[in-house]
Amino acid sequence: MDSYAQHSTGFDAKEARDFIQICNSFTYLDLEGSDEGIIPKEYTRIYTSPAYGMDNLFQIYVNQTKSKAVVNFRGSTDKKSSWLENMYSSLVPAQDTIFKGETAFTYKCAEDQNAAVHAGYILGLSYCADDVLKQIQNLNKQGIYTIYIVGHSQGGALAQMTRAWLYFLPKSKLNPKNSFKVYSFANPMIGNKVFAEEYQRRFADPGYSFLLHNPEDIVPKMPVSYNDSTFWKSNLQTMLFDRENFSFKGSVKEGLLSMMGSKVGKLNNGISNNVQGELTKLLGDFKMPKYRKESNFMHTSSPILLPATQYPLELKDSSMLQNDSLMKVYKRGADGEFEDKSVYKRDKVLLQHKPYNYYTALLKVYFIADYDGLKEKYFLLPGE
């Protein structure tokens, strides 16, 4: 019996919680050999793909009633090809063909001819697209048409790219009964302004695609970009009416990027040429569509912001606590912390990106009792 049902529209905190837990599967499998401690009890993994192309793989989960399924893309790994995929950040047309040996991947991810997408992520999709489609068709054979597409980091970028690609597939390949909803966490940008605005109109605005970001996480700010149509408008308004939140340093950087738009694109394309050479050594010959000269990346919608993870402050030298002279110099506040933060080790900025920290941050906002009950409220490196 078919479990054909449309998704409910709009952001659902429970869905987001379940899917960031599922996104943590890869970390748990790598560090502990099992993900039983993080996967929601409602879901069971039924498939894990091989690693394709630049070390991309995905999992398929179904819920207990077999009424809905989840396609979960893995984020970046420590393999060279995986990081080259992120660095391969030139923009290519959102509808074109990638040639790999004797095979051709003809794709369409947007209607507008001016839309462009991240070269690395559309190339990554090209290697796993056939299997993604096959697994969706297998789910349809089981009567499952309500499908979520999720991912963290690079996986979130692939989740969005996959959704855009699936939309334009003919009915002969993809049953129109299928209903898709996207939750992407900590993802970098995947296309230019034209692509992003079309994606937003088609998926995000109707309530079927969501981004969740931590504002202190640097990955969602990538790739380096300019946007000559929104920079001056947004920053001039902030500068005139909200000076407390205006960042002169950040604005100067963005303003220079805006004025240097074509040069940023040229720099990106030069880097991409070098990256393509390295990828050819790993993947074999392939031919990409011609790079655009622009580099005006934009997110596909405004993200839902989650709080940064607060790690305990650690003194650079704990012996200062026994030094009376130093203790007279360095004053403490009412909370017991030193007012001069230079005495502490640098905050673990890179750990803000970890999927476990996105899980705990989401609990902290939407499921306070669950957050309070957590044994570990932030990601710890092995051995800590």
C-alpha positions as CSV (number, residue, x, y, z in Angstrom):
1,M,0.0,0.0,0.0
2,D,1.4,3.4,-1.0
3,S,2.4,5.8,1.8
4,Y,1.9,8.7,-0.5
5,A,1.7,12.0,1.4
6,Q,2.9,15.5,1.0
7,H,5.3,17.1,3.5
8,S,3.9,19.6,6.0
9,T,5.2,23.0,5.0
10,G,7.3,25.2,7.2
11,F,10.2,24.7,9.6
12,D,9.7,21.8,12.1
13,A,12.1,21.8,15.1
14,K,11.5,18.0,15.6
15,E,12.4,17.3,12.0
16,A,15.5,19.4,12.3
17,R,16.5,17.6,15.5
18,D,16.0,14.2,14.0
19,F,18.0,15.1,10.9
20,I,21.0,16.7,12.6
21,Q,21.1,13.5,14.7
22,I,21.2,11.5,11.5
23,C,23.9,13.8,10.1
24,N,26.0,12.9,13.1
25,S,26.0,9.2,12.0
26,F,29.3,9.6,10.1
27,T,31.1,11.1,13.1
28,Y,29.9,8.4,15.5
29,L,30.8,5.7,13.1
30,D,34.3,7.1,12.6
31,L,35.0,7.7,16.3
32,E,33.0,5.0,18.1
33,G,32.3,2.4,15.4
34,S,28.5,2.7,16.0
35,D,25.9,5.4,15.7
36,E,23.3,3.8,17.9
37,G,23.8,6.4,20.5
38,I,22.7,9.3,18.2
39,I,20.2,8.0,15.6
40,P,16.5,8.7,16.5
41,K,14.8,5.4,17.5
42,E,12.1,6.2,14.8
43,Y,14.6,5.7,12.0
44,T,16.5,2.7,10.6
45,R,19.3,2.9,8.1
46,I,18.6,0.6,5.1
47,Y,21.3,1.6,2.7
48,T,24.8,3.1,2.6
49,S,26.2,4.0,-0.8
50,P,29.8,3.4,-1.9
51,A,32.1,6.4,-1.8
52,Y,31.8,8.1,-5.2
53,G,34.0,10.5,-7.0
54,M,35.5,12.9,-4.4
55,D,34.7,10.6,-1.5
56,N,31.0,11.5,-1.4
57,L,28.5,9.0,-0.1
58,F,25.0,9.0,1.2
59,Q,22.7,6.9,3.5
60,I,19.1,6.0,3.2
61,Y,16.9,5.9,6.4
62,V,13.2,4.9,6.7
63,N,10.9,5.5,9.6
64,Q,9.1,2.8,11.5
65,T,5.9,3.1,9.6
66,K,7.7,3.2,6.3
67,S,5.8,6.3,5.4
68,K,8.9,8.5,4.9
69,A,12.6,8.3,4.1
70,V,15.7,10.4,4.5
71,V,18.6,10.8,2.1
72,N,21.6,11.8,4.2
73,F,24.8,13.1,2.4
74,R,28.2,12.9,4.2
75,G,30.2,16.1,4.7
76,S,33.8,16.6,4.0
77,T,36.3,13.9,4.9
78,D,40.1,14.1,5.4
79,K,40.8,12.8,1.9
80,K,42.5,15.2,-0.5
81,S,39.7,14.8,-3.1
82,S,37.0,15.8,-0.6
83,W,38.8,19.1,0.2
84,L,39.5,19.7,-3.5
85,E,35.8,19.5,-4.1
86,N,35.2,22.4,-1.7
87,M,38.1,24.4,-3.3
88,Y,36.8,23.8,-6.8
89,S,34.6,26.9,-6.4
90,S,34.3,28.4,-9.9
91,L,30.8,29.0,-11.1
92,V,29.5,27.0,-14.0
93,P,26.1,27.2,-15.8
94,A,23.2,25.7,-13.8
95,Q,22.2,23.7,-16.9
96,D,24.9,22.1,-19.0
97,T,26.9,18.8,-19.4
98,I,29.9,17.3,-17.6
99,F,31.9,14.8,-19.7
100,K,33.8,12.0,-17.9
101,G,35.5,9.7,-20.3
102,E,32.8,8.2,-22.5
103,T,30.0,9.2,-20.2
104,A,28.1,12.5,-20.0
105,F,26.1,13.9,-17.1
106,T,23.6,16.4,-18.5
107,Y,22.0,18.4,-15.7
108,K,19.6,21.2,-15.1
109,C,19.3,22.9,-11.7
110,A,17.6,26.1,-12.6
111,E,15.5,27.7,-15.4
112,D,17.3,31.0,-15.7
113,Q,20.2,31.0,-18.2
114,N,22.1,33.4,-15.9
115,A,22.0,30.9,-13.0
116,A,25.3,29.3,-12.1
117,V,26.4,26.7,-9.5
118,H,29.5,25.7,-7.6
119,A,31.7,23.5,-9.9
120,G,32.9,21.2,-7.2
121,Y,29.4,20.4,-5.9
122,I,27.8,19.8,-9.3
123,L,30.8,17.6,-10.1
124,G,30.3,15.7,-6.8
125,L,26.6,15.2,-7.6
126,S,27.5,13.9,-11.1
127,Y,29.2,10.9,-9.6
128,C,26.5,9.8,-7.2
129,A,23.4,11.0,-9.1
130,D,22.5,7.7,-10.7
131,D,22.6,5.9,-7.4
132,V,20.6,8.6,-5.7
133,L,17.9,8.3,-8.3
134,K,18.0,4.5,-8.1
135,Q,17.5,4.6,-4.3
136,I,14.6,7.0,-4.7
137,Q,13.0,4.6,-7.2
138,N,13.6,1.7,-4.8
139,L,11.8,3.7,-2.1
140,N,8.9,4.3,-4.5
141,K,8.6,0.6,-5.1
142,Q,8.0,0.2,-1.3
143,G,5.3,2.9,-1.5
144,I,7.5,5.6,0.0
145,Y,7.2,9.0,-1.7
146,T,7.7,11.4,1.3
147,I,11.5,12.0,1.2
148,Y,13.8,14.4,3.2
149,I,17.2,15.3,1.8
150,V,19.6,16.4,4.5
151,G,23.3,16.9,5.1
152,H,25.9,18.8,7.2
153,S,28.6,21.0,5.6
154,Q,29.6,19.6,2.2
155,G,26.7,17.2,2.7
156,G,24.3,20.1,3.1
157,A,25.6,21.7,-0.1
158,L,25.0,18.4,-2.0
159,A,21.5,18.1,-0.4
160,Q,20.5,21.4,-1.9
161,M,22.1,20.7,-5.2
162,T,20.3,17.4,-5.4
163,R,17.0,19.0,-4.7
164,A,17.5,21.5,-7.5
165,W,18.5,18.7,-9.9
166,L,15.6,16.4,-9.0
167,Y,13.1,19.2,-9.7
168,F,13.9,19.2,-13.5
169,L,14.0,15.4,-14.1
170,P,11.4,14.1,-16.5
171,K,8.4,12.1,-15.2
172,S,9.9,9.0,-17.0
173,K,12.8,9.1,-14.4
174,L,11.2,10.5,-11.3
175,N,7.6,9.7,-10.2
176,P,5.7,13.0,-9.7
177,K,4.2,11.6,-6.5
178,N,7.5,12.2,-4.8
179,S,7.5,15.0,-2.2
180,F,10.9,16.4,-1.1
181,K,11.9,18.6,1.8
182,V,15.5,19.8,2.6
183,Y,17.3,20.5,5.9
184,S,20.9,21.5,5.4
185,F,23.3,22.4,8.3
186,A,26.4,24.5,8.2
187,N,26.6,24.3,4.4
188,P,28.7,26.6,2.2
189,M,27.0,28.5,-0.7
190,I,26.3,26.5,-3.8
191,G,25.4,29.1,-6.5
192,N,25.2,32.7,-7.7
193,K,22.5,35.3,-6.9
194,V,20.3,34.3,-9.8
195,F,20.4,30.6,-8.8
196,A,19.9,31.3,-5.1
197,E,16.9,33.5,-5.8
198,E,15.3,31.0,-8.1
199,Y,15.9,28.2,-5.5
200,Q,14.4,30.3,-2.8
201,R,11.2,31.1,-4.8
202,R,10.8,27.4,-5.7
203,F,11.7,25.6,-2.5
204,A,12.6,27.9,0.5
205,D,9.8,30.4,0.4
206,P,7.0,27.8,0.2
207,G,8.6,26.1,3.3
208,Y,10.3,23.1,1.8
209,S,14.0,23.9,2.2
210,F,15.9,25.2,5.3
211,L,19.4,26.2,6.3
212,L,20.6,26.1,9.9
213,H,23.9,28.0,10.6
214,N,26.0,29.0,13.6
215,P,27.1,32.6,13.0
216,E,30.6,31.9,14.4
217,D,31.0,28.9,12.0
218,I,33.3,30.1,9.1
219,V,32.2,27.3,6.7
220,P,28.8,28.8,5.8
221,K,30.6,32.0,4.8
222,M,32.5,30.2,2.0
223,P,33.4,30.4,-0.8
224,V,35.0,33.9,-1.0
225,S,32.5,36.0,-2.8
226,Y,31.3,39.4,-3.8
227,N,27.7,40.6,-4.3
228,D,27.5,43.9,-5.9
229,S,23.7,44.2,-5.6
230,T,23.2,43.6,-1.9
231,F,26.4,44.8,-0.2
232,W,25.9,48.6,-0.2
233,K,22.2,48.5,0.5
234,S,22.4,46.3,3.6
235,N,25.6,47.8,5.0
236,L,24.6,51.4,4.4
237,Q,21.4,50.9,6.2
238,T,23.2,49.3,9.2
239,M,25.9,52.0,9.2
240,L,23.2,54.8,9.3
241,F,20.7,53.3,11.7
242,D,22.3,50.5,13.7
243,R,25.9,51.6,14.3
244,E,26.4,49.3,17.3
245,N,26.1,46.2,15.0
246,F,28.0,47.7,12.1
247,S,31.3,46.0,11.5
248,F,33.7,48.4,9.7
249,K,36.4,45.8,9.2
250,G,34.0,43.3,7.7
251,S,32.3,45.9,5.6
252,V,35.5,47.2,4.1
253,K,36.4,43.6,3.2
254,E,33.1,43.0,1.5
255,G,33.1,46.4,-0.2
256,L,36.5,45.7,-1.7
257,L,35.3,42.3,-2.9
258,S,32.3,44.0,-4.4
259,M,34.4,46.5,-6.3
260,M,36.9,43.8,-7.4
261,G,34.1,41.4,-8.5
262,S,35.5,40.4,-11.8
263,K,39.0,40.1,-10.3
264,V,37.7,37.8,-7.5
265,G,36.1,35.6,-10.2
266,K,39.3,35.5,-12.2
267,L,41.3,34.5,-9.1
268,N,38.7,31.8,-8.3
269,N,39.0,30.5,-11.8
270,G,42.7,30.4,-11.7
271,I,42.6,28.3,-8.5
272,S,39.9,26.1,-10.0
273,N,42.2,25.3,-13.0
274,N,44.9,24.1,-10.6
275,V,42.3,22.1,-8.6
276,Q,41.0,20.5,-11.8
277,G,44.5,19.4,-12.6
278,E,44.8,17.7,-9.2
279,L,41.4,16.1,-9.5
280,T,42.3,14.7,-12.9
281,K,45.1,12.8,-11.3
282,L,42.7,11.3,-8.8
283,L,39.6,10.8,-10.9
284,G,40.8,10.6,-14.5
285,D,40.0,13.0,-17.3
286,F,36.8,15.0,-17.2
287,K,35.6,18.1,-18.9
288,M,33.6,20.8,-17.1
289,P,31.4,23.5,-18.6
290,K,33.1,26.9,-19.2
291,Y,33.6,28.9,-16.0
292,R,31.7,32.1,-15.5
293,K,33.8,35.2,-14.8
294,E,31.7,36.1,-11.7
295,S,32.1,35.0,-8.1
296,N,28.9,36.4,-6.5
297,F,27.8,33.4,-4.4
298,M,24.7,33.7,-2.3
299,H,22.9,31.4,0.1
300,T,19.6,29.9,-1.1
301,S,17.7,31.6,1.7
302,S,18.2,33.4,5.0
303,P,19.5,30.8,7.5
304,I,17.9,29.9,10.8
305,L,20.7,30.9,13.2
306,L,21.7,28.7,16.1
307,P,23.8,29.8,19.1
308,A,27.5,29.3,19.1
309,T,28.8,26.6,21.3
310,Q,30.4,27.9,24.6
311,Y,33.5,26.0,25.5
312,P,34.9,26.4,29.0
313,L,37.7,28.9,29.2
314,E,41.2,27.4,29.7
315,L,44.1,29.3,31.2
316,K,47.3,29.3,29.1
317,D,49.2,28.9,32.3
318,S,47.3,27.6,35.3
319,S,50.2,28.3,37.6
320,M,49.3,32.0,37.6
321,L,46.5,31.1,40.1
322,Q,49.3,30.4,42.7
323,N,51.2,33.6,41.8
324,D,50.0,36.4,44.2
325,S,51.7,39.1,42.2
326,L,49.9,38.1,39.0
327,M,46.6,37.7,40.7
328,K,46.8,41.3,41.9
329,V,47.5,42.5,38.3
330,Y,44.8,40.4,36.6
331,K,41.4,41.2,37.9
332,R,38.4,38.9,37.9
333,G,34.8,39.7,37.3
334,A,31.8,38.7,39.5
335,D,31.6,35.4,37.5
336,G,35.2,34.5,38.5
337,E,36.5,34.9,35.0
338,F,39.6,37.1,34.3
339,E,38.7,40.4,32.6
340,D,41.7,40.2,30.4
341,K,40.9,37.3,28.1
342,S,44.4,37.1,26.7
343,V,45.3,34.8,29.7
344,Y,43.0,32.2,28.2
345,K,43.7,29.8,25.4
346,R,42.1,30.7,22.1
347,D,38.5,29.5,21.7
348,K,38.1,26.3,19.7
349,V,36.7,28.2,16.7
350,L,37.0,25.3,14.2
351,L,35.0,23.1,16.5
352,Q,32.0,25.4,16.0
353,H,31.5,23.5,12.7
354,K,31.1,20.1,14.2
355,P,27.7,18.4,13.6
356,Y,27.4,17.4,17.3
357,N,27.6,21.1,18.3
358,Y,24.8,21.8,15.8
359,Y,22.8,19.1,17.5
360,T,23.3,20.5,21.0
361,A,22.7,24.1,19.8
362,L,19.4,23.1,18.3
363,L,18.4,21.3,21.6
364,K,19.4,24.4,23.5
365,V,16.9,26.5,21.5
366,Y,14.0,24.2,20.9
367,F,14.3,21.3,23.4
368,I,15.6,22.8,26.6
369,A,14.9,19.8,28.9
370,D,16.7,17.5,26.5
371,Y,19.7,19.9,26.4
372,D,19.8,20.1,30.2
373,G,19.9,16.3,30.3
374,L,22.9,15.9,28.0
375,K,26.0,14.5,29.5
376,E,28.2,16.2,26.9
377,K,27.0,19.6,25.8
378,Y,29.8,20.2,23.2
379,F,32.0,18.1,21.0
380,L,35.2,16.9,22.5
381,L,38.2,15.8,20.5
382,P,39.3,12.2,21.1
383,G,41.3,12.0,24.3
384,E,39.9,15.2,25.8
